[in-house]
Amino acid sequence: MIEPTPLQEVLPDSETCWALLERVAASTQLKRASRLRELLFFIGRRSLKDGCDQVHEQEIGCAVFGRPDAYDTSVDNIVRASVSDLRKRIEVFFDSEGMHEALIMEIPRGSYRVDFHDHLVQPQMLAEPSVVFAPPVTETPEAISAVAPGTSDRHPWMLAGLIAIVLLATACIALWIQYRALRRSIFAWEYEPSVAALWSNILNTRPETDVVLADSSFSLIQRISKQSFTLNDYLHPSNISQLLAQEQNPDMRSATSLISSSTVGSLNEFKLAQQIMALDPSGKKIHLYYARDYMPALIKRDNVILLGSRLANPWDELFEDRMNFVVKSDPSHTVVINHAPAVGEKGSYSETGSVGYCVVAYLPNPDHNGKVLLIEGTGPQATEAGGDFLLSEDKLFDFEKMLHVTKLPFFEVLLTTSQMKGSPLDVGIEAYRTYPNLR
């Protein structure tokens, strides 16, 4: 019987490998990249559970990306580009949050399968430098006389200096590896090319960015009173109080007064604001405001991100005259107006029980010295879905491909959101406009 040598690697079982694959799919590198997660699970399933040595590009294109059975892979490189992106994200995972995994998973270059092997640390990177001492040499008088004065005294110092240099270099390498892993885990979005291109253009161009949460109490007042109020009314609460005081029903006056004095927000929009705030872990570049606490002077000074439709966030009114897609809400219903419909587009889009809409607009601010990002849903769930679109590498990458650009210009996009039990299930692009000449 031949005993295995210590160099032979024992292959892990498929359950252990699949558990690792699931951890990679749930990591910060992939948790917002739904298409890449689907790609990873498909390749992993074919490799681990179906026992395929190789998965064909065309098979992946059809199963994961919805391409027709006979599509030309030499023209459409969606699989190659996506696998390349997936491969890089997996490498980042094992350099950061997965650096202590016992196994490592990889997609070998030029193939469409997943391989697993022991996550061994390279000995030359982490081994302590060793010093070998030679046995003492008995010197003859001739040899002693041949050594220059003071030379033997310098040898220990030279050796100590060399050891110090090696130790310092090893420490620097270890610190650099730890810094890179920590940065990639904290600033994961900077390693998503499409997401980074959009958000770095906002966060890295001016000293501050303001996220303005919608005021749900303002929306409730309008719906209950069946009256519509402007931004000017909102900035002068006494105007609203006078109009509401005309209500004949005392109970209604009391209810609207109580609501108007309360700060009410949407959980969906608050979760979206948290995701945006997480792009700046230092907390120095992004500031959170409720709509009623915001001020006109900040619009001119800072970048601004407005969450919610005009019914709940009246600051949207400042930009509606510059937009093609406008969310119009009155106390009874909400509709998206398309001011200049292109061929195949409708003039208006009304939400239904299962379908909502969100207008996302990326524009310069009024003084053209900052950026404005409006995320206006026909409801809070649609607004959250619009934010997910802006934070998804897959969706932004597909949008760039649709526009045939590598960096998004100023734009408006009308998104369709499919909903079930109040939660967005899917987001699609209904229509869009681009403004490459805006500066």
C-alpha positions in Angstrom: 0.0 0.0 0.0 1.4 3.4 -1.0 1.1 6.0 1.7 0.2 9.6 0.5 3.1 12.0 0.7 2.7 15.2 2.8 2.5 17.3 -0.4 -0.6 15.6 -1.6 -3.7 17.8 -1.1 -6.9 16.2 0.3 -9.8 17.6 -1.7 -12.6 19.1 0.5 -16.1 17.5 0.3 -18.8 19.2 -1.8 -20.9 20.3 1.2 -17.9 22.2 2.7 -17.2 23.8 -0.7 -20.8 24.8 -1.2 -20.9 26.4 2.2 -17.9 28.5 1.3 -19.5 29.5 -2.0 -22.6 30.7 -0.1 -20.4 32.8 2.3 -18.7 34.4 -0.7 -22.0 35.2 -2.3 -23.2 36.8 0.9 -20.0 38.9 1.3 -19.8 42.7 0.9 -18.3 42.2 -2.5 -21.4 40.4 -3.9 -24.4 41.1 -1.7 -25.6 44.0 -3.9 -24.5 42.3 -7.2 -27.5 40.1 -7.8 -26.6 39.1 -11.3 -23.0 38.1 -10.3 -24.4 36.1 -7.4 -26.7 34.3 -9.8 -23.7 33.6 -12.1 -21.6 32.3 -9.2 -24.4 29.9 -8.0 -25.0 28.6 -11.5 -21.3 27.9 -12.2 -20.9 26.5 -8.7 -23.9 24.2 -9.0 -22.7 22.9 -12.4 -19.2 22.3 -11.0 -20.0 20.9 -7.6 -23.4 19.3 -7.8 -23.6 18.3 -11.5 -19.9 17.2 -11.7 -19.1 19.2 -14.8 -15.4 19.8 -15.5 -16.2 22.7 -17.7 -19.3 24.9 -18.2 -19.8 26.4 -21.7 -20.0 30.1 -22.3 -23.2 29.8 -24.4 -24.9 27.7 -21.7 -24.2 30.5 -19.1 -25.4 33.2 -21.4 -28.7 31.5 -21.9 -29.3 30.4 -18.3 -28.1 33.4 -16.4 -28.3 36.4 -18.9 -31.4 35.3 -20.9 -29.6 35.2 -24.2 -31.2 33.1 -27.0 -30.0 29.5 -27.5 -27.9 30.3 -30.7 -26.6 33.7 -29.8 -23.1 34.6 -31.1 -20.6 34.6 -28.2 -17.9 36.2 -30.4 -20.1 39.3 -30.6 -21.8 39.3 -27.2 -19.1 39.1 -24.5 -21.5 39.5 -21.5 -20.4 36.1 -20.0 -16.6 36.8 -20.3 -17.0 40.3 -18.9 -19.1 39.2 -16.0 -16.9 36.2 -15.1 -13.9 38.5 -15.2 -15.6 40.9 -12.7 -16.7 37.9 -10.6 -13.2 36.6 -10.5 -11.8 39.9 -9.3 -14.5 40.2 -6.5 -13.7 36.7 -5.3 -10.0 37.6 -5.1 -10.8 40.7 -3.1 -12.9 38.6 -0.7 -10.0 36.3 0.1 -7.7 39.3 0.5 -10.1 40.9 3.0 -13.0 39.4 5.0 -12.2 35.9 3.8 -8.5 36.0 4.5 -8.9 33.5 7.4 -11.0 30.9 5.5 -9.5 27.4 5.6 -10.3 26.9 1.9 -9.9 29.2 -1.0 -12.2 29.3 -4.0 -11.3 30.6 -7.5 -12.4 30.6 -11.1 -9.3 29.7 -13.1 -8.6 32.1 -15.9 -9.8 30.8 -19.3 -12.4 28.6 -17.7 -16.0 28.7 -16.3 -15.8 26.5 -13.3 -15.0 26.9 -9.6 -12.0 25.3 -8.0 -11.3 24.8 -4.3 -8.0 24.2 -2.4 -6.4 24.8 0.9 -5.9 28.5 1.8 -2.2 28.3 2.5 -0.1 31.3 3.5 3.0 31.7 1.5 5.9 30.9 3.8 8.2 33.5 2.3 5.7 36.2 3.3 5.2 35.4 7.0 8.2 33.3 8.1 10.5 34.9 10.6 13.9 35.6 9.2 16.4 33.0 10.4 20.0 33.5 11.2 22.5 30.7 10.8 25.5 30.9 13.0 28.6 29.2 11.8 30.7 27.2 14.2 33.7 29.2 15.7 36.8 29.1 13.7 40.2 28.8 15.3 42.3 31.5 13.8 46.0 31.1 13.2 48.4 33.9 14.0 48.8 34.4 10.2 45.1 34.7 9.7 44.7 37.2 12.6 47.5 39.3 11.2 45.8 39.3 7.8 42.5 40.9 9.1 42.4 44.7 8.9 42.2 46.6 12.1 38.6 47.0 13.3 37.0 44.8 10.6 36.0 42.0 13.0 34.3 44.5 15.2 32.1 45.7 12.3 30.7 42.2 11.4 28.2 41.9 14.3 26.9 45.4 13.7 26.5 44.7 10.0 24.6 41.5 10.7 22.3 43.2 13.3 21.6 46.0 10.8 20.7 43.4 8.1 18.3 41.6 10.5 16.7 44.9 11.4 16.1 45.8 7.7 14.6 42.4 7.0 12.3 42.6 10.1 11.2 46.2 9.1 10.5 45.2 5.5 8.4 42.2 6.7 6.4 44.4 9.1 5.8 46.9 6.4 4.5 44.2 4.0 2.2 42.8 6.7 0.8 46.3 7.6 0.2 47.0 3.9 -1.7 43.8 3.5 -3.8 44.5 6.5 -4.5 48.1 5.4 -5.5 46.9 1.9 -7.8 44.3 3.4 -9.4 46.7 5.8 -9.9 49.4 3.2 -11.5 46.9 0.8 -13.9 45.8 3.5 -14.9 49.3 4.5 -14.9 51.0 1.1 -16.2 48.0 -0.9 -18.1 50.2 -3.3 -14.9 51.8 -4.5 -14.0 48.4 -6.0 -17.2 48.3 -8.0 -16.3 50.2 -11.2 -19.7 51.5 -12.3 -20.9 52.3 -8.7 -17.5 54.0 -8.0 -17.7 56.1 -11.2 -21.0 57.6 -10.2 -20.7 58.0 -6.5 -17.0 59.2 -6.5 -18.1 61.9 -8.9 -20.5 63.1 -6.2 -18.6 62.4 -2.9 -15.1 63.4 -4.1 -15.8 66.6 -5.9 -17.2 68.8 -3.1 -16.6 68.9 0.6 -20.1 68.0 1.7 -23.2 66.1 0.4 -26.6 66.4 2.0 -29.1 63.6 2.1 -32.7 65.0 2.6 -35.3 62.6 3.9 -38.9 63.0 2.9 -41.4 64.4 5.5 -44.2 61.9 5.6 -46.2 64.1 7.9 -46.4 66.8 5.1 -47.8 64.1 2.8 -50.3 63.0 5.3 -51.6 66.5 5.9 -52.2 67.0 2.2 -54.0 63.7 1.9 -56.2 64.2 4.9 -57.0 67.8 4.2 -57.3 67.1 0.4 -55.2 70.3 -0.2 -51.9 70.7 -2.0 -49.1 72.9 -0.6 -46.0 74.4 -2.3 -42.4 74.6 -1.1 -43.0 78.2 -0.1 -45.9 77.1 2.1 -43.7 74.5 3.6 -41.0 77.0 4.4 -43.7 79.2 6.1 -45.7 76.9 8.3 -48.0 79.7 9.3 -49.5 79.6 5.7 -50.4 76.0 6.2 -51.8 76.6 9.6 -54.1 79.3 8.3 -55.4 77.1 5.5 -55.9 74.2 7.9 -57.7 76.5 10.4 -60.5 76.9 7.8 -61.4 73.3 8.3 -64.9 73.2 9.8 -64.5 69.8 11.6 -62.8 70.4 15.0 -61.5 66.8 15.1 -60.0 67.2 11.7 -58.3 70.5 12.7 -56.9 68.8 15.8 -55.6 65.8 13.8 -53.9 67.9 11.2 -52.3 70.1 13.8 -51.0 67.1 15.7 -49.5 65.6 12.5 -48.0 68.9 11.3 -46.0 69.2 14.6 -44.7 65.6 14.3 -41.6 64.3 12.4 -42.7 61.2 10.5 -40.5 59.3 8.1 -40.7 56.2 5.9 -38.8 53.1 7.0 -37.9 52.3 3.3 -36.4 55.7 2.7 -34.6 55.6 6.0 -33.0 52.3 5.1 -32.0 53.8 1.8 -30.4 56.8 3.6 -28.5 54.4 5.8 -27.1 52.7 2.7 -26.0 56.0 1.2 -24.5 57.2 4.5 -22.5 53.9 4.6 -20.6 55.1 1.5 -18.8 57.5 3.8 -17.8 55.6 7.0 -15.9 58.6 8.3 -19.1 60.6 8.5 -17.3 63.7 7.2 -18.7 64.0 3.7 -22.4 63.1 4.0 -24.9 64.8 6.3 -28.5 63.7 6.9 -31.4 66.2 7.1 -35.1 65.9 7.5 -36.9 68.0 4.8 -38.3 70.4 7.4 -34.8 71.1 8.8 -33.2 71.7 5.4 -32.3 75.3 4.2 -32.3 76.9 0.7 -28.7 78.1 1.2 -27.4 74.5 1.4 -28.8 73.8 -2.1 -26.3 76.3 -3.5 -23.4 75.2 -1.3 -23.5 71.4 -1.2 -24.3 68.4 -3.3 -27.8 67.3 -2.4 -29.7 63.9 -2.6 -33.4 64.2 -2.3 -35.4 61.2 -1.3 -39.2 60.8 -2.0 -41.7 62.5 -4.3 -42.7 66.1 -4.1 -45.8 65.3 -2.0 -43.5 64.3 0.9 -40.3 66.2 -0.1 -41.3 69.6 -1.4 -37.6 70.5 -2.2 -38.1 68.5 -5.4 -40.1 71.5 -6.7 -36.9 73.4 -7.3 -35.8 71.1 -10.1 -39.1 70.0 -11.8 -38.9 72.7 -14.5 -35.6 71.2 -15.6 -36.9 67.6 -15.8 -38.7 65.5 -18.4 -40.0 62.9 -16.0 -41.9 64.4 -13.1 -43.8 62.7 -10.3 -47.1 64.5 -9.8 -48.9 63.7 -6.6 -52.1 65.1 -5.3 -54.1 63.9 -2.3 -55.9 61.3 -4.3 -53.3 59.7 -6.7 -49.7 59.7 -8.0 -48.7 59.7 -11.6 -45.4 60.2 -13.5 -45.7 62.7 -16.3 -43.5 62.3 -19.5 -43.4 65.8 -20.9 -41.9 64.9 -24.2 -42.7 61.2 -25.0 -40.3 59.5 -27.5 -41.5 56.8 -29.9 -43.0 53.9 -28.0 -43.3 55.9 -24.7 -46.4 56.9 -22.9 -47.3 60.4 -21.8 -48.0 59.3 -18.2 -47.5 56.3 -16.0 -49.8 55.5 -13.1 -48.9 53.1 -10.3 -51.1 50.1 -9.7 -51.3 47.6 -6.9 -48.3 45.6 -8.2 -46.3 48.1 -10.3 -44.7 51.3 -9.1 -42.4 53.9 -10.7 -39.4 55.8 -9.6 -37.8 58.8 -11.3 -34.0 59.0 -10.8 -32.4 62.3 -11.9 -28.7 63.2 -11.8 -28.3 66.9 -12.5 -26.1 69.9 -11.7 -27.4 72.1 -9.0 -28.9 75.5 -9.8 -25.5 77.3 -9.7 -23.7 74.5 -11.6 -21.1 74.1 -8.8 -22.4 70.9 -7.4 -24.5 67.8 -8.1 -28.2 67.0 -7.4 -29.5 63.4 -7.2 -33.3 63.0 -7.0 -34.8 59.7 -6.2 -38.6 60.1 -6.5 -40.8 57.0 -6.2 -44.5 56.9 -6.5 -44.3 55.3 -3.0 -41.6 54.6 -0.4 -40.9 51.1 -1.7 -40.4 52.5 -5.2 -38.0 55.2 -3.8 -36.0 52.5 -2.1 -35.9 50.5 -5.3 -34.5 53.6 -7.1 -31.8 53.8 -4.6 -31.0 50.1 -5.0 -30.6 50.8 -8.7 -28.0 53.5 -8.0 -26.1 51.2 -5.6 -26.1 48.1 -7.8 -23.0 47.4 -9.9 -25.0 45.1 -12.2 -27.8 47.6 -12.9 -25.5 50.6 -13.4 -23.2 48.5 -15.6 -26.2 47.4 -17.8 -27.3 51.1 -17.9 -23.8 52.2 -19.1 -23.9 49.5 -21.8 -27.4 50.6 -22.9 -26.0 54.2 -23.3 -22.7 52.9 -24.8 -20.7 54.9 -22.3 -18.1 54.0 -19.7 -19.0 56.9 -17.4 -22.6 58.1 -16.9 -23.4 61.7 -18.0 -26.1 63.7 -16.3 -29.3 61.8 -16.9 -32.9 61.0 -16.0 -34.3 57.5 -15.9 -37.8 56.2 -15.3 -37.7 52.9 -13.5 -40.5 50.3 -13.2 -40.7 48.5 -10.0 -42.6 45.2 -9.6 -43.9 44.8 -6.1 -45.4 42.1 -3.9 -46.6 42.7 -0.3 -45.1 46.2 -0.4 -41.5 45.0 -1.3 -39.8 45.7 -4.6 -39.0 42.5 -6.4 -37.6 43.7 -9.7 -36.5 47.0 -11.3 -36.5 47.7 -15.0 -35.7 50.7 -17.1 -38.9 52.1 -18.8 -37.4 55.2 -20.4 -34.4 57.6 -20.0 -32.9 60.9 -21.1 -29.2 61.9 -21.1 -27.7 65.4 -20.9 -24.0 65.0 -21.9 -23.6 68.7 -22.6 -24.6 69.8 -19.1 -21.7 70.9 -17.0 
